[in-house]
């Protein structure tokens, strides 16, 4: 059995494939204002679609939900049919790396727990053209909640996800990518356990014996248990954070352009201003 098969087996038939809950989805949605009717939404990395179905109940318009694991998509299709939402939810087997949707195709691009696969900064840049003017990109993303995480947590995540950044760093990335940061909030710890880690840990219990003679698969099972144990100890140091960003009229700011502009503005006054302050200045200037 290959690595991807083991990964899908570990996560198959769970309520969710990552931390999340319906209340947090609703809270993130509540920050979206002045949406057109009907609203067009793209759910990237939808998994089995718990959040997709919640969004369908919240909005009036079509949802395109994409993932690469057909069993997840089939489960979503069945649930949409059972809940009377099949006419508004289209589940498609499409990789997020192969999306070819035309510009201005969607009013909202949504991604819960999956944007890291593409890369946070790259996704902000590459998915922006799909959004209509004033459209929103909404995602939940693993983030440091402190500038000085415990060594054990830092060592684990620096190996597993070295691109993890703090909330303030992600806000800066959002602004630099041509968006207005609208809101962000941390997912409650309970949303990790109730719909994800508790059923995941139950699944892990069933796989120790099954993969006892398969070192590669067993390593993945062990890594999953280590991740769960780590969160038990350090949930105050990192977590999933929802980011709500609105497409701004300004184009993304290149770092070199920003630094040059900053130096030009401040050279005559000799004033010392942090670059983060200048990101905010530029954003407000273009609103």
Secondary structure by P-SEA (a helix, b strand, c coil): ccaaaaaaaacccccccccccaaaaaaaaaacccccccbbbbbccccccaaaaaaaaaccbbbbbbbccaaaaaaaaaaaaaacccccbbbbbccccccccccccccbbbbccccccccaaaaaaaacccccccbbbbbbbbbbccccccaaaaaaaaaaccccccaaaaaaaaaaacccccccccccccccccccaaaaaaaaaaccccccccaaaaaaaaaaaaaaaaaacccccbbbbbbbbcccccccccaaaaaaaaaaacccccccccaaaaaaaaaaaac
